[in-house]
Amino acid sequence: MACCECRRLVAENARLKDEIETWSAVARAERAEVVEDIAATRWTRAFGTRRAAVRLLRMLAERPDRTLSRTWLIETLIGPEVKDPRKQLDVTLVHARAALKRVGLADQVEIQVIHGEGYVMDGTVAGILRAFVGEVE
């Protein structure tokens, strides 16, 4: 049978383990936010354009060879508060293409339209874009 002191130490040990796990989870979340901020800043500096256009380019480059539906892009980029989200997505696409042209990548990087489905960026093209931003050596 364990003495009172042993039971107290076991309970204290369990409490400390829980506390360490909680603080570790908080630290992981904060680290992820910092990494995300650094990546977002890198993309914004590279293109110096509207935030939604940069996010669109980044989403396409991070998901090469995957068709991103207009509905998903509207929900993710535009949000429900916009009066005409479809038109706003079209404007964002124009801004993204203009940003590519401004930095001299319009000939190399193409955002393909899959009619009735959405938009896609080829894996090789996505690699060029990510290398330009500095994510890939």
C-alpha positions in Angstrom: 0.0 0.0 0.0 1.4 3.4 -1.0 1.9 6.0 1.7 0.2 9.4 1.6 3.4 11.1 0.5 3.7 8.7 -2.5 0.1 9.3 -3.5 0.6 13.1 -3.3 3.7 12.9 -5.4 2.0 10.7 -8.1 -0.9 13.2 -8.2 1.5 16.1 -8.5 3.4 14.3 -11.2 0.2 13.7 -13.2 -0.8 17.4 -12.8 2.6 18.6 -13.9 2.4 16.3 -17.0 -1.0 17.8 -17.9 0.4 21.3 -17.4 3.4 20.6 -19.6 1.2 19.1 -22.4 -1.0 22.2 -22.2 1.9 24.6 -22.5 3.5 22.5 -25.3 0.2 22.7 -27.3 0.1 26.4 -26.8 3.8 26.7 -27.9 3.1 24.6 -31.0 0.1 26.7 -32.0 2.1 30.0 -31.5 5.0 28.6 -33.6 2.6 27.6 -36.3 1.1 31.2 -36.3 4.6 32.7 -36.6 5.6 30.4 -39.5 2.3 31.3 -41.2 3.0 35.0 -40.7 6.5 34.6 -42.1 5.2 32.8 -45.2 2.4 35.3 -45.8 4.9 38.2 -45.5 7.2 36.5 -48.0 4.4 36.1 -50.5 3.2 39.7 -50.0 6.7 41.1 -50.4 7.3 39.1 -53.6 4.1 40.4 -55.3 3.2 43.6 -53.4 -0.4 43.4 -54.4 -3.7 43.0 -52.9 -3.9 40.4 -50.1 -6.7 38.3 -51.7 -4.7 38.0 -54.9 -1.6 36.9 -53.0 -3.6 34.4 -51.1 -5.1 33.0 -54.3 -1.6 32.6 -55.8 -0.4 30.9 -52.7 -3.4 28.6 -52.4 -2.9 27.5 -56.0 0.9 27.0 -55.6 0.5 25.0 -52.4 -2.0 22.7 -54.0 -0.5 21.9 -57.4 -2.4 19.9 -59.9 -5.6 20.2 -57.8 -8.6 21.9 -59.1 -9.9 24.5 -56.5 -13.6 25.0 -57.0 -15.0 28.5 -57.3 -17.3 27.8 -54.4 -14.4 26.8 -52.1 -12.4 29.8 -53.2 -15.3 32.1 -52.6 -15.8 30.7 -49.1 -12.1 30.7 -48.3 -11.0 34.0 -50.0 -14.0 36.3 -50.3 -16.4 35.4 -47.5 -20.1 35.8 -47.3 -20.1 39.5 -46.4 -19.3 40.5 -50.0 -22.3 41.6 -52.1 -21.3 39.8 -55.3 -18.7 37.1 -54.3 -18.5 35.6 -57.8 -17.5 39.0 -59.4 -15.1 39.6 -56.5 -13.4 36.2 -57.2 -13.1 37.2 -60.9 -11.5 40.6 -59.8 -9.1 38.7 -57.5 -8.1 36.5 -60.3 -7.4 39.5 -62.6 -5.3 41.0 -59.8 -3.3 37.8 -59.3 -2.6 37.6 -63.0 -1.5 41.3 -63.0 0.8 40.6 -60.1 2.4 37.7 -62.1 2.9 40.1 -65.0 4.3 42.8 -62.9 7.1 40.6 -61.6 7.8 39.0 -65.0 6.3 35.6 -64.4 3.2 35.9 -66.6 4.8 33.9 -69.4 5.9 31.1 -67.1 3.1 30.9 -64.6 -0.4 30.2 -65.7 -3.6 29.9 -63.7 -5.7 27.4 -65.7 -9.5 27.7 -65.8 -11.4 24.4 -65.7 -14.8 25.5 -66.9 -17.6 24.3 -64.6 -15.0 23.2 -62.0 -12.6 25.9 -60.9 -8.9 26.8 -61.2 -5.7 24.8 -61.2 -2.0 25.4 -61.3 0.4 22.8 -62.8 2.9 21.3 -60.4 5.9 22.5 -62.4 4.4 26.0 -62.6 3.7 26.0 -58.9 7.3 25.1 -58.3 8.5 28.1 -60.3 6.2 30.3 -58.3 7.2 28.9 -54.9 10.9 29.2 -55.9 10.4 32.8 -56.9 8.9 33.5 -53.5 11.8 31.7 -51.8 9.9 28.7 -50.4 11.9 26.2 -52.6 15.6 26.3 -53.2 
